[in-house]
Each structure stands twice: as C-alpha cells, then as structure tokens.
Amino acid sequence: MVSFLGNAQEVKVKDSIKPKTERYGLRVGVDLFKLTRSFYEKDYRGIELVGDFKLTRKHYIAAEIGTENKTVDDDRLNFTTKGTYLKAGFDFNGYENWLGMNNMLYVGMRYGFSSFSQTLNSYTIYNPNPYFGQAPEIPSGEKFNGLTAQWVEVLAGAKAEMFKNFYVGMSVRLNYLVSNKKPDGFDNLYIPGFNRTYDGKFGVGINYTVSYFVPIFKSEVKPKEGKKK
C-alpha cells in the first residue's frame, strides 16, 4: 500500500512540470537616427520603420521601409532628392539567449529598392582659369522624375531588451549598387535608403532603433538528445 502511494505521488510530480517554451513574434520599431536628424538638419526630412519576424531561435526575416527628402548644397551644385525605399532580407543571430529572451548579436543581408526624383536647384560652371573670378551661380529648377535604384546590403548589429518587450539596437551597413537609372545630363549623387554615391557603387549606412516585440505564439523547446538521455 505504501509503495502504491509513493508511485502515484511520483507520477503527479512529474506531470506538474511545465514544458519550456520559446516566444515567437513580430518586432516593429523606428530608426531614431533618421527621426532625430529631421530636427537638427534643416535640409533633411526622413523616417524609417523597421521590423523583423523570428522564424527559428537563430533566423529572422527583416525589412525596413522609409522616405527621405534631402537637399545637398555642394561647391558646384545644389540639388534636392526625394523618394521612398524598401529593404528586405534576413538576419542570423549569433547570441545564445536564455529562454524567453530575444536579444541579438547578428549579421544579415538586405536587397534594397528605391523610387525617387531629383531636382537641380542651381549649379556653377567650373572655371579652370579663374583670373576674372568664378562664374556666377545659375538657377535651374529642372526636375527628373521616375528614377530608380537597387542595391545589396551586408550588415552587422545588436539588439538588447531594455524593458519588457522594448528593445534598442544599432547596425552598420555596407551597400553595393546593383542598378541605377540616371537622368540625362545629371547623376544620382544621393539615393534615398542608399545614401551618398560619391564613392562609386559603394555606400555605407548606420541606424539606431527602438522597437517593440509583439508575441504571437509559443513553441515548446525540445531537449537535446544527449540531455534527454
């Protein structure tokens, strides 16, 4: 009789142990770098929304969508670039989280597409022999519509949970221009989402993000075979 009660109590204890679960869901946020830049830089307006979705403990799909309006005033010309962009790809998380955490030390890749316009506000003709001074600035206002560009990004970054489900992060990016539809008689010196193109087909970028994790479902964590035995 004693043995029977002991076995029953042992079974009851085993059944009361809850299985370990991992949270999966969507993390959405905004790029603080572009948002704050719109306040302290008078010739810039822009915003970028960011998001990622957890597929496995290590793999995420990710995307950024944004808009930029920037005026560049160089020595020889003044122009305004205005347009929108979309970047989509994946991230691989190399950080080993505790259960329930979604911090990241990651590398990733994006494919970007931008649709934009250029407006040549004014320009100055270069004078190689400025004996009588430089030529005056010439106002223009010519606008070039229907421009597009596509590029590939490789990136590395980090995201950390500061409060429950609230994350801050940053990433650095190296871009390579795949295609670039240029207007006649002008060049795309700035592309929304890609940044400056003064260095040819390569560009760099950085972002600082704040985001919120929306749990959608939980999945039971299966123990590894060695630990199970």
Helices and strands as residue ranges (DSSP letters): H 2-15, E 21-31, H 32-40, E 44-54, E 59-73, E 77-93, E 104-123, E 138-163, E 166-180, E 190-191, E 195-196, E 202-220, H 225-228
